[in-house]
Amino acid sequence: MDNIRGQGGIQMLLTAEQEAQQIVSNARNMKFSRLKQAKDEAEHDATAFRNSLESEYQRKVSEASGNSGWNVKRLEEETEAKINSLKDAASMVGSDVVSMLLNNVTTVRV
């Protein structure tokens, strides 16, 4: 009878060991599946963040190029104003400069 009981105990231990292996295997599979899910989520978040940064960069580039045209126009206007200012100043003193040059050219110094 002890022999039958001993074999029954061994059989129970083998069954318990198989159940424990199944539980460990299931836990391991769940762990790997959760790690894969976390990796996929992280890749998705990284892609979304990268796309967000890229769109922000493109927006700033387009704004800067738009401002560039405005800056060129402003600089052209400022340059034209300075040229006109210099022309006005030259026309105001032009006759004085011509008379001073003629005076110096025609005057003989000894």
C-alpha positions as CSV (number, residue, x, y, z in Angstrom):
1,M,0.0,0.0,0.0
2,D,2.8,2.4,0.7
3,N,4.2,1.5,-2.7
4,I,0.9,2.5,-4.3
5,R,0.7,5.6,-2.2
6,G,4.4,6.5,-3.1
7,Q,3.6,6.1,-6.8
8,G,0.5,8.2,-6.4
9,G,2.6,10.9,-4.6
10,I,5.2,10.8,-7.4
11,Q,2.4,11.1,-10.0
12,M,1.0,14.1,-8.1
13,L,4.4,15.7,-7.9
14,L,5.0,15.1,-11.7
15,T,1.5,16.6,-12.4
16,A,2.3,19.6,-10.1
17,E,5.6,20.1,-11.8
18,Q,4.0,20.0,-15.3
19,E,1.4,22.6,-14.1
20,A,4.1,24.8,-12.7
21,Q,6.0,24.6,-16.0
22,Q,2.8,25.6,-17.8
23,I,2.3,28.5,-15.5
24,V,5.9,29.6,-15.9
25,S,5.7,29.2,-19.7
26,N,2.4,31.2,-19.8
27,A,3.9,33.9,-17.6
28,R,7.0,34.1,-19.8
29,N,4.9,34.3,-23.0
30,M,2.8,37.1,-21.4
31,K,6.0,38.9,-20.4
32,F,7.4,38.7,-24.0
33,S,4.1,39.8,-25.5
34,R,3.9,42.8,-23.1
35,L,7.5,43.7,-23.9
36,K,6.7,43.5,-27.7
37,Q,3.6,45.7,-27.1
38,A,5.7,48.2,-25.1
39,K,8.3,48.3,-27.8
40,D,5.6,48.9,-30.5
41,E,4.1,51.7,-28.4
42,A,7.5,53.3,-27.9
43,E,8.2,53.1,-31.6
44,H,4.8,54.7,-32.3
45,D,5.4,57.5,-29.8
46,A,8.9,58.1,-31.2
47,T,7.6,58.3,-34.7
48,A,4.8,60.7,-33.7
49,F,7.3,62.9,-31.9
50,R,9.7,62.8,-34.8
51,N,6.9,63.8,-37.2
52,S,5.9,66.6,-34.8
53,L,9.4,68.0,-34.7
54,E,9.7,67.7,-38.5
55,S,6.4,69.6,-39.1
56,E,7.5,72.3,-36.6
57,Y,10.9,72.6,-38.4
58,Q,9.1,72.8,-41.8
59,R,6.8,75.5,-40.5
60,K,9.7,77.6,-39.2
61,V,11.6,77.2,-42.5
62,S,8.5,78.4,-44.4
63,E,8.0,81.3,-42.0
64,A,11.7,82.3,-42.3
65,S,11.6,82.1,-46.1
66,G,8.4,84.2,-46.1
67,N,10.1,86.8,-43.9
68,S,13.1,86.7,-46.2
69,G,11.0,88.2,-49.0
70,W,9.7,90.9,-46.7
71,N,13.3,91.7,-45.5
72,V,14.5,92.0,-49.1
73,K,11.7,94.4,-50.0
74,R,12.4,96.4,-46.8
75,L,16.1,96.6,-47.6
76,E,15.4,97.7,-51.2
77,E,13.1,100.5,-49.9
78,E,15.8,101.6,-47.4
79,T,18.5,101.5,-50.1
80,E,16.3,103.5,-52.5
81,A,15.6,106.1,-49.8
82,K,19.4,106.5,-49.0
83,I,20.2,106.8,-52.7
84,N,17.6,109.6,-53.1
85,S,18.9,111.3,-49.9
86,L,22.5,111.2,-51.3
87,K,21.3,112.5,-54.7
88,D,19.5,115.4,-53.0
89,A,22.6,116.2,-50.9
90,A,24.8,116.1,-54.0
91,S,22.5,118.4,-56.0
92,M,22.5,120.9,-53.1
93,V,26.3,121.1,-53.0
94,G,27.0,120.3,-56.6
95,S,27.2,123.9,-57.8
96,D,29.5,124.9,-54.9
97,V,31.8,121.9,-55.7
98,V,31.9,122.9,-59.4
99,S,32.8,126.5,-58.6
100,M,35.4,125.5,-56.1
101,L,37.0,123.1,-58.6
102,L,37.0,125.8,-61.3
103,N,38.5,128.3,-58.9
104,N,41.3,125.9,-57.9
105,V,42.0,124.9,-61.5
106,T,42.1,128.4,-62.9
107,T,44.0,129.9,-60.0
108,V,47.8,129.9,-60.4
109,R,49.8,129.8,-57.3
110,V,53.3,131.0,-57.2
